[in-house]
């Protein structure tokens, strides 16, 4: 976890939680909507619920005076330790309620905030709706736009129109079918999931269908991935230097890192980056094709990979807004507002901001 030296907490602040399958995120928001602090802790939940217990304890111990009100959203119900999404929502909700204490509420995209007692009958509208909380908060102040949240693992594309969330899909299955959810992020995505062929030294070559490298290797070599956002293990368990990232990239095309200089491997990284941008642009075109928007409607970037949203906005000549600039925050939390935005959103919505 990146400690942010949180200030003394007023008892009426709300702590928002976004329970993911790879990270646990939290954000402390005042009743006035000011983001006081934010946290991200690696939490590979597929290894067991003990990972969630550890990550939660680390975050809670970082607070000088933990608040008594908590708002929770989640995506971790998809983790394969749970027999179903329904069961995952129930188990995660029960765990958070038991371990946080005080007043704990859970975000439902249709019902708003609900208590633990209501969770078993509302799992469909609680499962993986952190994106809806984010979009609902932005829609309070932005009349039209596209919120694009690129995280470590996935990308959400959400239309905002007339100060409302205008998504076509609600569940993961629906959103995947409408290009509103892409399983491609800037840290954990295996490169074999991006494409089958890639350009290397002006030749189109096949890539290995093996877990040799991830998108984090790409964005380390392009120098766009922030150090503090690079929390996941590497594909081979080795280090995260440019050389080690290049070595993993080389394996994707059946080579050794010694077969070319570092500039060639950096060029290959930019080729993978171009592929991911192309997929992102295609999804955006599909999302926008169902509504009429002029060129002044902005792209709003969130998540560890929002640098790609900025690049895309420049490429297609649209305005860009960073969620960091849309909410008041303390100096300590400026970067983390965007990275932990769903946690910020549930805390802000629960506070009535």
Order of alpha helices (4+ residues) and beta strands (2+ residues): beta-beta-beta-alpha-beta-alpha-beta-beta-alpha-alpha-alpha-beta-beta-beta-alpha-beta-beta-beta-alpha-alpha-alpha-beta-alpha-beta-alpha-alpha
